[in-house]
């Protein structure tokens, strides 16, 4: 089963489920959300274009056998005004916000969510200057919510940074993920198996010697 992670682009945005392409909960403040009704997908595209231009990569898309299987989106808090509506806001100034993550139901339970989180962490470490990732969690564990279940975040390395009954702000220190690197490389190796070159068959030394001898006598 071939699997790969690719950066979120305007082209790959089209692969996301319609409800995800039309969700602008994070990208717009409440007033602009009302104004954007009926044009949410265009607003999502405009937001992604602006984020890619102003900040760089803000997400990844997971494929299994060339089919969409899930995605993860992150961004600086300044690019996601929807985050200001949470009681546990604002996001820490040294952190990037994990906005949302989705794994298609038929692919759940295989550890793909963890792989996407670790891959995000690796990309942010490589970028430099970012100390942590934060997320507004959902303690109710509701499927299809704009926020990520708190239990999942706890399982992949986040800890509660500011408590709340339903939407605690959780944090993962990127320095602590350095110890993940071996685990991440192994996970990515399973996700995208490397192609091994075909072995080069060389003649045995004795056979090579006989060939040279025959050449001299001929």
Rosetta silent file (secondary structure, phi, psi, omega in degrees, C-alpha in Angstrom):
SEQUENCE: XXXXXXXXXXXXXXXXXXXXXXXXXXXXXXXXXXXXXXXXXXXXXXXXXXXXXXXXXXXXXXXXXXXXXXXXXXXXXXXXXXXXXXXXXXXXXXXXXXXXXXXXXXXXXXXXXXXXXXXXXXXXXXXXXXXXXXXXXXXXXXXXXXXXXXXXXXXXXXXXXXXXXXXXXXXXXXXXXXXXXXXXXXXXXXXXXXXXXXXXXXXXXXXXXXXXXXXXXX
SCORE:     score description
SCORE:     0.000 S_00000001
   1 L     0.000  114.652 -178.709    0.000    0.000    0.000 S_00000001
   2 L   -82.044  130.552 -178.672    1.691    3.220   -1.197 S_00000001
   3 E  -134.423  146.295  178.455    1.428    6.207    1.128 S_00000001
   4 E  -154.981  153.233  174.530    2.886    9.699    0.981 S_00000001
   5 E  -111.432  133.472  178.982    2.712   13.115    2.639 S_00000001
   6 E  -132.446  154.065  178.242    2.754   16.263    0.522 S_00000001
   7 E   -64.811  144.598  176.600    2.565   19.955    1.315 S_00000001
   8 L   -71.468  124.505  177.986   -0.864   21.562    1.213 S_00000001
   9 L  -130.230  176.272  177.164   -1.209   23.667   -1.952 S_00000001
  10 H   -62.433  -33.889  178.308   -4.085   25.233   -3.846 S_00000001
  11 H   -69.424  -47.201 -177.850   -4.181   22.132   -6.050 S_00000001
  12 H   -73.290  -19.887  174.926   -4.228   19.643   -3.186 S_00000001
  13 H   -58.054  -31.878 -179.736   -6.816   21.749   -1.330 S_00000001
  14 L   -64.735  -19.204 -178.466   -9.282   20.522   -3.954 S_00000001
  15 L   -81.947  -18.768 -178.453   -8.839   16.970   -2.625 S_00000001
  16 L   -65.081  151.717  175.600  -10.133   17.773    0.852 S_00000001
  17 L   -54.472  150.525 -176.071  -13.731   16.808    1.688 S_00000001
  18 H   -56.049  -41.543 -178.529  -16.214   19.511    0.731 S_00000001
  19 H   -62.569  -30.649  178.008  -17.046   20.307    4.356 S_00000001
  20 H   -78.382  -37.591  178.871  -13.339   20.952    4.999 S_00000001
  21 H   -66.289  -27.743 -176.116  -12.882   23.059    1.860 S_00000001
  22 L   -98.796   -0.400 -179.019  -15.826   25.221    2.897 S_00000001
  23 L   -84.845  119.941  177.956  -14.923   25.557    6.577 S_00000001
  24 L  -122.325   28.275 -179.716  -13.589   29.036    7.396 S_00000001
  25 L   -56.275  -43.450 -178.009  -14.070   28.811   11.162 S_00000001
  26 L   -85.578  -35.580 -170.013  -10.382   29.526   11.773 S_00000001
  27 L   -75.411  -23.546 -177.381   -9.575   31.647    8.755 S_00000001
  28 L  -126.770  150.336  174.157  -12.190   34.387    9.305 S_00000001
  29 L   -77.220  166.456 -174.997  -13.491   36.279   12.310 S_00000001
  30 H   -54.093  -39.575 -179.109  -17.226   35.944   13.131 S_00000001
  31 H   -65.754  -46.396 -179.070  -18.243   39.078   11.210 S_00000001
  32 H   -69.892  -27.161  175.464  -16.411   38.084    8.041 S_00000001
  33 H   -62.516  -41.689  178.147  -17.796   34.542    8.297 S_00000001
  34 H   -64.881  -42.562 -179.497  -21.297   35.946    7.996 S_00000001
  35 H   -66.110  -26.505 -175.763  -20.252   38.105    5.045 S_00000001
  36 L   -89.162    1.761 -176.937  -18.655   35.103    3.320 S_00000001
  37 L   -56.746  129.008 -177.638  -21.763   32.890    3.359 S_00000001
  38 L    92.135  -10.856 -179.077  -22.145   31.178    0.019 S_00000001
  39 L  -131.847   26.863 -174.817  -18.510   31.892   -0.881 S_00000001
  40 H   -61.635  -40.881 -177.203  -16.685   29.952    1.815 S_00000001
  41 H   -64.142  -40.233  177.577  -14.656   27.795   -0.552 S_00000001
  42 H   -64.801  -36.853  178.521  -13.329   30.843   -2.418 S_00000001
  43 H   -67.898  -36.757  177.323  -12.425   32.439    0.915 S_00000001
  44 H   -63.851  -43.372  178.342  -10.567   29.275    1.959 S_00000001
  45 H   -62.955  -42.549  179.865   -8.562   29.365   -1.275 S_00000001
  46 H   -64.074  -40.017  178.709   -7.785   33.053   -0.793 S_00000001
  47 H   -63.000  -46.038 -178.370   -6.644   32.404    2.777 S_00000001
  48 H   -63.793  -42.180  178.622   -4.334   29.563    1.724 S_00000001
  49 H   -59.144  -44.734  179.545   -2.859   31.617   -1.106 S_00000001
  50 H   -64.539  -43.761 -178.399   -2.146   34.481    1.305 S_00000001
  51 H   -64.130  -42.566  179.147   -0.658   32.145    3.954 S_00000001
  52 H   -63.740  -37.580 -178.087    1.643   30.422    1.458 S_00000001
  53 H   -74.142  -40.407 -173.383    2.837   33.765    0.146 S_00000001
  54 H   -88.727  -27.969 -173.736    3.322   35.468    3.504 S_00000001
  55 L  -128.189  -30.278 -177.155    4.517   32.614    5.704 S_00000001
  56 L   111.084 -157.382 -175.067    5.163   29.437    3.723 S_00000001
  57 L   -58.207  129.910  179.888    3.939   25.872    4.221 S_00000001
  58 L  -128.733   20.957  178.658    0.892   25.646    6.513 S_00000001
  59 E   174.615  171.191  177.324   -0.206   22.068    6.062 S_00000001
  60 E  -140.549  152.178  177.544    0.185   18.607    4.616 S_00000001
  61 E  -119.115  133.976 -179.928   -2.058   16.181    2.772 S_00000001
  62 E  -100.141  131.114  175.783   -1.829   12.426    3.259 S_00000001
  63 E  -117.856  142.278  172.510   -2.388   10.053    0.344 S_00000001
  64 E  -125.030  119.255 -175.970   -2.850    6.289    0.436 S_00000001
  65 L    52.070   44.197  177.228   -2.531    4.549   -2.933 S_00000001
  66 L    66.162   14.115  176.113   -2.814    7.985   -4.580 S_00000001
  67 E  -113.955  144.129  177.798   -6.132    8.679   -2.857 S_00000001
  68 E   -57.731  131.978  179.505   -6.756   11.401   -0.269 S_00000001
  69 E  -125.856  -16.055  179.840   -6.628    9.945    3.246 S_00000001
  70 E   168.754  175.695  178.644   -6.311   12.987    5.525 S_00000001
  71 E  -157.722  162.083  175.017   -4.739   16.369    6.157 S_00000001
  72 E  -138.313  140.429 -179.923   -3.304   18.626    8.846 S_00000001
  73 E  -130.196  135.678  175.867   -3.217   22.444    8.888 S_00000001
  74 E  -136.319  165.357  179.794   -1.173   24.776   11.096 S_00000001
  75 E  -172.871  158.379  170.650   -0.430   28.525   11.002 S_00000001
  76 L   -63.073  146.480 -176.186    0.813   31.500   13.015 S_00000001
  77 H   -57.593  -30.451 -178.441   -1.970   32.837   15.225 S_00000001
  78 H   -63.634  -22.638 -179.600   -1.988   36.131   13.313 S_00000001
  79 H   -91.910   -3.702 -177.754   -3.300   34.246   10.254 S_00000001
  80 L  -128.662   77.578 -177.656   -6.167   32.541   12.093 S_00000001
  81 H   -61.237  -19.852  177.951   -8.425   35.199   13.656 S_00000001
  82 H   -62.972  -21.616 -179.744  -10.982   32.538   14.526 S_00000001
  83 H   -68.603  -20.489 -176.608   -8.696   31.465   17.373 S_00000001
  84 H   -69.707  -13.872 -177.274   -9.415   34.697   19.231 S_00000001
  85 H   -82.200   -5.678 -178.823  -12.903   33.478   20.123 S_00000001
  86 L   -84.871  145.454 -179.791  -11.715   30.828   22.581 S_00000001
  87 L   -64.874  -24.790 -178.525  -11.746   31.488   26.313 S_00000001
  88 L   -95.115    9.511  174.549   -8.203   30.128   26.567 S_00000001
  89 L   -72.253  159.881    7.517   -6.825   32.485   23.885 S_00000001
  90 L   -93.191  168.982  174.067   -4.433   33.962   22.960 S_00000001
  91 L   -68.327  144.477  178.913   -1.857   31.538   21.573 S_00000001
  92 L   -59.694  143.137 -176.194    1.600   31.958   23.142 S_00000001
  93 L   -65.095  -18.346 -179.240    3.849   34.287   21.100 S_00000001
  94 L   -96.998   10.424 -173.698    6.520   31.577   20.704 S_00000001
  95 E  -121.506  153.422  170.102    4.076   28.993   19.318 S_00000001
  96 E   -99.258  147.254 -178.710    2.421   28.025   16.056 S_00000001
  97 E   -93.835  124.084  168.196   -1.238   26.989   16.174 S_00000001
  98 E   -76.358  107.745 -171.473   -2.247   23.496   15.102 S_00000001
  99 E   -76.904  -57.239 -176.855   -5.492   24.515   13.440 S_00000001
 100 E  -159.089  161.817  176.751   -7.127   21.251   12.474 S_00000001
 101 E  -149.816  144.477 -178.359   -6.487   17.660   11.453 S_00000001
 102 E  -144.178  135.112  172.098   -8.614   15.062    9.699 S_00000001
 103 E  -123.790  128.788  179.709   -8.180   11.377    8.876 S_00000001
 104 L   -56.636  138.087 -174.978  -10.719    9.678    6.634 S_00000001
 105 H   -50.295  -38.871 -175.837  -12.785    7.167    8.680 S_00000001
 106 H   -71.326  -12.166 -179.832  -11.640    4.128    6.682 S_00000001
 107 H  -107.541    4.123 -178.327   -7.989    4.901    7.505 S_00000001
 108 L   -74.758  154.924  179.000   -8.367    5.524   11.224 S_00000001
 109 L    87.925    2.938 -178.610   -6.713    3.312   13.792 S_00000001
 110 L  -107.272    7.940  178.018   -3.513    2.855   11.769 S_00000001
 111 L    82.100   11.913 -176.491   -1.461    5.576   13.467 S_00000001
 112 H   -70.964  -30.493  176.575   -1.671    8.007   10.543 S_00000001
 113 H   -62.793  -43.624  177.727   -2.727   10.889   12.797 S_00000001
 114 H   -62.342  -42.164  179.605    0.424   10.489   14.868 S_00000001
 115 H   -61.207  -41.740  179.814    2.561   10.369   11.733 S_00000001
 116 H   -65.412  -39.619  178.416    1.045   13.642   10.487 S_00000001
 117 H   -64.138  -43.951 -179.478    1.668   15.355   13.844 S_00000001
 118 H   -67.409  -37.319  178.052    5.277   14.184   13.921 S_00000001
 119 H   -66.191  -38.810  174.966    5.833   15.204   10.316 S_00000001
 120 H   -60.223  -46.148 -179.895    4.457   18.663   11.125 S_00000001
 121 H   -60.356  -41.991  179.924    6.837   18.913   14.085 S_00000001
 122 H   -62.539  -41.403  179.992    9.788   17.917   11.938 S_00000001
 123 H   -65.969  -38.890 -179.658    8.960   20.588    9.348 S_00000001
 124 H   -71.256  -35.203  175.218    8.622   23.288   12.006 S_00000001
 125 H   -63.356  -43.515  179.773   11.908   22.268   13.652 S_00000001
 126 H   -63.273  -35.874 -179.569   13.596   22.474   10.267 S_00000001
 127 H   -64.576  -39.702  177.758   12.108   25.943    9.707 S_00000001
 128 L    85.604  155.258  176.375   13.662   27.195   12.945 S_00000001
 129 L    79.373    7.624 -179.059   12.674   29.933   15.382 S_00000001
 130 L  -119.254  124.495 -175.573    9.566   28.113   16.634 S_00000001
 131 L   -92.332  -27.947 -172.588    9.558   26.746   20.180 S_00000001
 132 E  -155.768  166.754  171.828    6.182   25.047   20.388 S_00000001
 133 E  -120.574  133.291  176.978    2.894   24.050   18.803 S_00000001
 134 E  -120.636  159.909 -178.947   -0.372   24.836   20.561 S_00000001
 135 E  -151.650  144.427  172.843   -3.937   23.712   19.878 S_00000001
 136 E   -90.238  108.939 -173.198   -7.410   24.453   21.202 S_00000001
 137 E   -88.216  168.693  176.251   -8.618   20.991   22.142 S_00000001
 138 E  -122.431  113.267 -178.912  -12.098   19.548   22.572 S_00000001
 139 L   -75.956  -10.861 -178.521  -12.604   17.504   25.746 S_00000001
 140 L   -86.503  -11.778  176.334  -15.918   16.179   24.444 S_00000001
 141 L    62.497   34.750 -176.503  -14.237   14.219   21.653 S_00000001
 142 L   -76.529  128.402  177.464  -16.864   15.144   19.094 S_00000001
 143 L   -70.392  139.480  177.351  -16.280   13.751   15.609 S_00000001
 144 L    82.731    5.181  179.204  -16.303   16.360   12.873 S_00000001
 145 L   -74.331  158.733  176.357  -15.568   19.250   15.227 S_00000001
 146 L   -74.483  -13.114  178.088  -13.349   22.153   14.138 S_00000001
 147 L  -107.852  164.671 -174.382  -11.160   21.374   17.147 S_00000001
 148 E   -98.944  136.814  179.782   -9.080   18.264   17.842 S_00000001
 149 E   -54.891  135.039 -178.071  -10.007   15.788   20.623 S_00000001
 150 H   -62.323  -37.131 -179.242   -7.953   16.387   23.768 S_00000001
 151 H   -60.870  -39.633  178.437   -7.318   12.667   24.264 S_00000001
 152 H   -65.123  -45.759 -178.732   -5.622   12.431   20.880 S_00000001
 153 H   -61.685  -40.486  176.553   -3.419   15.451   21.563 S_00000001
 154 H   -61.235  -38.102 -176.773   -2.356   14.022   24.919 S_00000001
 155 H   -70.582  -22.381 -176.444   -1.453   10.746   23.209 S_00000001
 156 L  -108.008   14.652  171.530    0.851   12.434   20.670 S_00000001
 157 L   113.117    0.891  177.025    2.860   14.612   23.043 S_00000001
 158 L   -85.543  156.350  174.312    0.738   17.646   23.963 S_00000001
 159 E  -134.227  154.299  179.963    0.082   18.745   27.553 S_00000001
 160 E   -66.626  124.939 -179.292   -2.527   21.091   28.989 S_00000001
 161 E  -102.664  -37.283  173.910   -1.142   24.633   28.982 S_00000001
 162 E  -142.186  115.861 -172.312   -4.279   26.479   30.048 S_00000001
 163 L   -72.720  150.260  175.029   -7.155   24.446   31.452 S_00000001
 164 L  -160.975  151.128 -176.620  -10.783   24.780   30.391 S_00000001
 165 L   -60.898  -45.576 -176.166  -13.834   22.536   30.744 S_00000001
 166 L  -112.955  -31.791 -175.540  -14.398   22.058   27.008 S_00000001
 167 L  -131.174   69.617  175.525  -11.581   23.840   25.134 S_00000001
 168 L   -66.892  149.638  172.682   -8.253   23.725   26.965 S_00000001
 169 E   -91.843  122.053 -175.244   -5.254   25.212   25.193 S_00000001
 170 E  -111.109  156.269 -171.483   -2.674   22.457   24.822 S_00000001
 171 E  -140.529  141.236  174.223    1.013   22.750   24.026 S_00000001
 172 E  -124.952  117.848  179.058    3.803   20.583   22.619 S_00000001
 173 E   -76.050  120.795 -177.435    7.373   21.789   23.138 S_00000001
 174 H   -66.430  -24.499  177.777    9.274   21.197   19.901 S_00000001
 175 H   -64.230  -33.264 -179.845   12.536   20.737   21.820 S_00000001
 176 H   -73.233  -16.777 -178.726   11.073   17.620   23.395 S_00000001
 177 H   -82.796   -5.773  177.796   10.315   16.204   19.952 S_00000001
 178 H   -59.591  -34.506  178.931   14.007   15.919   19.125 S_00000001
 179 H   -69.718  -13.589  179.031   13.896   12.531   20.843 S_00000001
 180 H   -77.670  -16.602 -163.662   11.152   11.526   18.397 S_00000001
 181 H   -55.334  -40.878  177.539   13.390   11.746   15.376 S_00000001
 182 H   -62.999  -42.653  178.993   14.323    8.086   15.317 S_00000001
 183 H   -64.399  -40.498 -179.226   10.665    7.143   15.784 S_00000001
 184 H   -64.902  -45.203 -179.432    9.597    9.637   13.110 S_00000001
 185 H   -61.302  -39.673  178.380   12.116    8.383   10.573 S_00000001
 186 H   -65.917  -39.040  179.808   10.965    4.819   11.195 S_00000001
 187 H   -66.402  -42.528  179.368    7.322    5.878   10.854 S_00000001
 188 H   -68.836  -30.829  176.935    7.990    7.734    7.614 S_00000001
 189 H   -64.036  -38.093  176.950    9.978    4.759    6.333 S_00000001
 190 H   -71.986  -33.786 -177.826    6.864    2.643    6.847 S_00000001
 191 H   -70.559  -44.334 -178.980    4.702    5.379    5.329 S_00000001
 192 L  -127.707   84.677 -177.973    6.836    5.831    2.202 S_00000001
 193 L   -57.828  136.138  177.674    9.025    2.753    1.704 S_00000001
 194 L   -75.845  145.056  176.454   12.299    3.550    0.000 S_00000001
 195 L   -80.489  124.416  178.771   12.990    1.847   -3.281 S_00000001
 196 L   -88.453  134.486  179.273   15.956   -0.472   -2.945 S_00000001
 197 L   -66.921  150.286  176.890   18.264   -0.678   -5.949 S_00000001
 198 L   -66.803  136.977 -179.590   18.536   -3.988   -7.724 S_00000001
 199 L   -64.384  142.436  177.781   21.659   -5.852   -6.576 S_00000001
 200 L   -87.049  121.160 -179.264   24.556   -5.818   -9.001 S_00000001
 201 L   -88.502  118.697 -179.808   25.574   -9.350   -9.867 S_00000001
 202 L  -110.542  145.699  179.139   29.335   -9.612  -10.223 S_00000001
 203 L   -66.378  145.550  178.168   31.199  -12.680  -11.494 S_00000001
 204 L   -63.362  151.059 -177.869   32.927  -14.796   -8.898 S_00000001
 205 H   -54.884  -41.684 -178.545   36.707  -14.267   -8.701 S_00000001
 206 H   -64.229  -43.480 -179.978   37.502  -17.755  -10.027 S_00000001
 207 H   -63.031  -39.448  178.972   35.198  -17.380  -13.040 S_00000001
 208 H   -63.685  -38.933  179.419   36.749  -14.004  -13.773 S_00000001
 209 H   -64.550  -40.857  179.926   40.235  -15.573  -13.559 S_00000001
 210 H   -64.834  -38.624  179.226   39.301  -18.331  -15.993 S_00000001
 211 H   -62.283  -42.058 -179.238   37.934  -15.767  -18.458 S_00000001
 212 H   -66.065  -39.319  179.554   41.207  -13.832  -18.394 S_00000001
 213 H   -63.620  -43.505  179.369   43.227  -17.037  -18.846 S_00000001
 214 H   -64.112  -35.721 -179.880   41.135  -18.107  -21.833 S_00000001
 215 H   -65.745  -39.232 -179.639   41.534  -14.661  -23.358 S_00000001
 216 H   -68.723  -39.965 -179.230   45.351  -14.852  -23.118 S_00000001
 217 H   -73.979  -25.892  179.026   45.578  -18.347  -24.682 S_00000001
 218 L   -75.806    0.000    0.000   43.194  -17.383  -27.466 S_00000001
